[in-house]
Amino acid sequence: MRVIAGKAGRLLLKSVPGYTTRPTVDKYKETLFNILAPYIPGARFLDLFAGSGAIGIEALSRGAAECVFAEKDMRAVKVIRENLRHTKLDADARVMPGDAGVVLAGLDREGRSFDIIFMDPPYAGGFYESILTFLSSSALLNDDTVIVAEAALQEDFSFLEDTGLSEYRRKEYKTNMHVFIRRRGNG
């Protein structure tokens, strides 16, 4: 696993030992960032269920102004911090250990908003609806926020109808997909 492009491009990243995380394959990560390229420079980026931190680190490397990493697995938190130090991107990062819902509530209370929110929860955890419903009514979204959900191909996002959010793009791969979501009317 490596940083693909930007100021930390080609640096290798550590991964979390075991099977608790599912790193995004480099070619899918490259496709994702080609789609997000216009939104990255100067962006406030939130990496939910951050795992090794590879997605948020890629965003920082490509010019995001800051990234908040939310992760509850303390082994993964340690790896994120090591990867940030190794890539020398730690000055623009904030690592928040804890459950994604608790971290989101805390950021909402702080009055934070993000330009890009990436979420890659455990596929079978039922997180998509609860997290996206919370985000839809929070101050974490500005008028132009792009939310990207990495999900299994069979994941159903029809619940978005009831949230004020809508899917505006989908990129399918062999076993998973990236679903791009915005506030309804902002696509």
Order of alpha helices (4+ residues) and beta strands (2+ residues): alpha-beta-alpha-beta-alpha-beta-alpha-beta-alpha-beta-beta-beta
